[in-house]
Amino acid sequence: SLSAESSPGGGAAFTLSFLIPGLFHEEAMREAYLKGKRIMIADDNYLIYFHLSEFFSLLGVESVYAQNGYEAIEIIRGGDDIEAVLMDMQMPGLDGLSSLKEIKKIRPSMPVIIQTGHVRKDQVNTYYAAGCDDVVEKPIDEGLLIEKLVSAIKKSK
């Protein structure tokens, strides 16, 4: 579309708007893929869960909350239709790494993405060796998280 504004003695402003096909296509497809999915967020910090669940709800994703590793394992054992897990590493009781290992024993194909504020190469290697599908660093980049979730869920099918 083309629009113009002008005023006597004030000049003119022209606006040209157009869509570039495919520019946001990949991002929209990833978001659409997640719609209707159930994702568990295991984090002892409720504010992180709240933030992520609000973000996911905008995408049509249902969030399930586990405030520690024990709850996360019980939810998975319950046969719930969880399609992916976001797992914090530092939680009281049973930490994220131990929880990850138990979840993978129960459901080996369950996508588990580690979320942590402490990313060191040796730690990341430990997470992958334990069976995690990917790692995101806090504060979480939501676009990157969507990309990693879609990739991990697709690989698990």
C-alpha positions as CSV (number, residue, x, y, z in Angstrom):
1,S,0.0,0.0,0.0
2,L,1.0,3.6,-0.5
3,S,-0.2,6.5,1.5
4,A,0.7,10.2,1.5
5,E,0.3,13.1,3.9
6,S,1.0,16.7,3.2
7,S,0.3,20.1,4.6
8,P,0.7,23.5,2.9
9,G,4.2,24.7,3.6
10,G,5.0,21.6,5.7
11,G,6.0,19.2,3.0
12,A,4.8,15.7,2.3
13,A,5.4,12.3,3.8
14,F,5.0,9.1,1.8
15,T,4.6,5.7,3.3
16,L,5.1,2.5,1.3
17,S,4.1,-0.8,3.1
18,F,4.6,-4.2,1.6
19,L,4.9,-7.8,2.8
20,I,7.9,-9.8,2.0
21,P,6.6,-13.4,1.6
22,G,8.4,-15.9,3.8
23,L,10.2,-13.3,6.0
24,F,8.4,-14.4,9.2
25,H,7.2,-17.7,7.8
26,E,9.6,-20.0,9.7
27,E,8.9,-18.3,13.1
28,A,5.2,-18.5,12.5
29,M,5.4,-22.2,11.6
30,R,7.4,-23.0,14.8
31,E,4.8,-21.2,16.9
32,A,1.9,-22.9,15.2
33,Y,3.7,-26.3,15.7
34,L,3.7,-25.8,19.5
35,K,0.0,-24.8,19.7
36,G,-2.0,-27.3,21.8
37,K,1.2,-29.0,23.2
38,R,1.7,-29.5,27.0
39,I,5.1,-28.6,28.4
40,M,6.3,-29.1,31.9
41,I,8.3,-26.4,33.5
42,A,10.4,-27.7,36.5
43,D,11.8,-24.8,38.4
44,D,11.8,-23.9,42.1
45,N,11.4,-20.2,41.2
46,Y,7.7,-19.6,40.6
47,L,8.3,-16.3,38.9
48,I,10.2,-18.1,36.1
49,Y,7.4,-20.5,35.7
50,F,4.9,-17.7,35.7
51,H,6.8,-15.8,33.1
52,L,7.2,-18.8,30.8
53,S,3.6,-20.0,31.3
54,E,2.3,-16.5,30.3
55,F,4.5,-16.6,27.2
56,F,3.4,-20.1,26.3
57,S,-0.3,-19.3,26.8
58,L,0.1,-16.6,24.1
59,L,1.2,-19.4,21.8
60,G,-1.6,-21.8,22.8
61,V,0.7,-24.0,24.8
62,E,-0.4,-25.4,28.1
63,S,2.2,-25.3,30.9
64,V,2.4,-27.8,33.8
65,Y,4.3,-26.7,36.9
66,A,6.8,-28.8,38.9
67,Q,8.5,-27.0,41.7
68,N,11.2,-29.6,42.2
69,G,12.7,-32.7,40.6
70,Y,10.5,-35.1,42.7
71,E,7.3,-33.5,41.4
72,A,8.7,-33.5,37.8
73,I,9.4,-37.3,38.0
74,E,5.9,-38.0,39.5
75,I,4.2,-36.0,36.7
76,I,6.1,-38.1,34.1
77,R,5.3,-41.3,36.0
78,G,1.7,-40.3,36.0
79,G,1.6,-40.9,32.2
80,D,0.6,-37.3,31.6
81,D,0.6,-36.2,28.0
82,I,3.6,-33.9,28.5
83,E,5.4,-33.4,25.2
84,A,8.6,-31.7,26.6
85,V,10.2,-30.7,29.8
86,L,12.1,-27.5,30.7
87,M,14.3,-28.4,33.6
88,D,16.1,-26.0,35.9
89,M,19.4,-27.4,37.1
90,Q,19.5,-25.9,40.6
91,M,16.5,-27.0,42.7
92,P,16.2,-28.0,46.3
93,G,15.7,-31.7,47.0
94,L,16.4,-33.5,43.8
95,D,18.4,-31.4,41.4
96,G,17.8,-31.1,37.7
97,L,20.6,-33.4,36.6
98,S,19.3,-36.3,38.8
99,S,15.7,-35.5,37.7
100,L,16.8,-35.6,34.1
101,K,18.4,-39.0,34.5
102,E,15.2,-40.4,36.1
103,I,12.9,-38.9,33.5
104,K,15.0,-40.5,30.7
105,K,14.7,-43.9,32.5
106,I,10.9,-43.6,32.6
107,R,10.5,-42.1,29.1
108,P,13.7,-42.2,27.1
109,S,12.3,-40.2,24.2
110,M,11.0,-37.4,26.4
111,P,12.5,-34.1,25.2
112,V,14.2,-32.4,28.1
113,I,15.7,-28.9,27.7
114,I,17.9,-27.7,30.5
115,Q,17.4,-24.1,31.6
116,T,20.3,-22.7,33.7
117,G,22.0,-19.5,34.6
118,H,25.3,-21.2,34.9
119,V,26.6,-22.4,31.5
120,R,30.1,-23.8,31.4
121,K,31.3,-26.1,28.7
122,D,32.1,-28.9,31.1
123,Q,28.6,-28.7,32.7
124,V,26.9,-28.6,29.3
125,N,28.8,-31.7,28.3
126,T,27.6,-33.4,31.5
127,Y,24.0,-32.4,30.7
128,Y,24.2,-33.9,27.2
129,A,25.9,-37.1,28.5
130,A,22.9,-37.5,30.9
131,G,20.5,-37.3,28.0
132,C,19.3,-33.7,27.7
133,D,18.2,-32.6,24.3
134,D,19.3,-29.0,24.5
135,V,20.3,-26.2,26.9
136,V,19.0,-22.6,27.2
137,E,20.7,-20.0,29.3
138,K,18.8,-17.7,31.7
139,P,17.6,-15.1,31.1
140,I,15.8,-17.1,28.4
141,D,15.6,-15.9,24.8
142,E,12.0,-16.9,24.0
143,G,12.6,-17.1,20.2
144,L,15.6,-19.4,20.8
145,L,13.5,-21.4,23.3
146,I,10.7,-21.9,20.7
147,E,13.3,-23.1,18.1
148,K,14.9,-25.6,20.5
149,L,11.5,-26.9,21.7
150,V,10.2,-27.5,18.3
151,S,13.4,-29.2,17.2
152,A,13.5,-31.4,20.3
153,I,9.8,-32.4,20.0
154,K,10.1,-33.3,16.3
155,K,13.2,-35.4,17.0
156,S,11.4,-37.4,19.7
157,K,8.5,-38.4,17.3
